[in-house]
Every structure is written in structure tokens, then in C-alpha cells.
């Protein structure tokens, strides 16, 4: 994998470590916010996003 990307093994391991730590931090941030947040408000925001994305997709197709 490192050779295919033109990287040293050390650099590849560094990149994989950074990605793993970033993913972990993202999951922990999400879980923390989810426990503090208002589920009804969160669902309403998701509905608004779905609606706005659907409208944008409709406009792109016209």
C-alpha cells in the first residue's frame, strides 16, 4: 500500500494514525453533542436539510 502510494512505510503509518485519531475525535464529539442536544430540534434540523437538498436537486435537474 505504501509503495503503491509512493510513500515510505513510516509516512503511511503516520497518515493512517492521523485518520484514526480524527475519526475517533469526530465520533466522540458527535456522541457528546447528541447527549446534550434536544432530539426534537435535531430531527427538525435534519428535516430542513432534507427539504433544502431535495429542492436543490430539483433545481439542478430543471
Secondary structure as UniProt FT lines:
FT   HELIX           2..5
FT   HELIX           9..36
FT   HELIX           39..61
//
